Amino acid sequence: MLEWRLRDIEHVHVGEGHPCQADIRWLVHQVRRCRGTLVQVLSRCQDAEEDSLARELRYMVNEALELYEPVPIAPGDEPRS
């Protein structure tokens, strides 16, 4: 869904001498680059042995990416995604 929205924004603001064309291209590139990095971090955390740091990072990255629905946890447990 995010990629579709980025393409829509590019379509409207890039080309035909639009005044903010360079800024939109830079911003879209940054969003894609950062999202790609977060996906790599999430993948590494999923492949890592179960430890508290990997679980915490998975949760934080998933909150930013909104890829998975967070799993409800019991009180006192750490968040999982």
Protein Blocks (a to p, Z undefined) as FASTA:
>chain_A
ZZmmmmmmmmmmggjhiaklmmmmmmmmmmmmmmmmmmmmmmmmmmpccdfklmmmmmmm
mmmnomaccddddehiacdZZ
